Amino acid sequence: MRAVDRGRAGLPRAAVHGATARHARRTGASAARARDFDWTRQQAWTALQAAPPGRVVQTRHGDRMLLTDFLRTRVLELAVHGLDLAAALNHQPWMTPLAADVTQELLLPAEAAARLRDKTGWNQVTLIAKLTGRRPVNPAETRLIQSAGIQQLALG
C-alpha cells in the first residue's frame, strides 16, 4: 500500500512547522500568518487521519470518489500548478519524488511511463510536464506518446 493510501504522505509536524517558520522569516510574512497556516494544515491532517477507510467524497463536479483517490487528484493539481509557477518565475521545475510518483501514476500506467522515459530520456518531471501540456512535444514525441496509448488529456 502506498504512503498516500495509509495517510502518511504528509511531512512530520515539526518539519512543516519549521519550513513554515523559515518561509515567514525569509519572505517577511507575519508570524501570525505562519501560525494560521500551520494550524490549518494540522486541522486538515487531523481530519484526514480520522476519516474511515473507504470514505467517499463528492467532488465539485458532483462525482463521487474515494477520499484517497480524491487526494491523489489534489497532489496532481499541486504538482502541475507548481510547474506552472516555476515556469512563470523562470525557476527550474521540480516536485517531490512522492508527488512525482503519484502524479505519474495518475497519468499513465507504470509500464507505459517506463517505456516513454526510456525512449525519450525524460525524467519524471519532464514526462509530467509534457503529458499535461506544460512543455511542448515534437511530432516524434507525439507519436511515442500515442503509441503508449495515451490520448490528449483533459485536465480541468
Beta strands, then each sheet from edge to edge (+ up, - down):
strand 1: 56-58
strand 2: 64-66
sheet 1: 1+ 2-
end
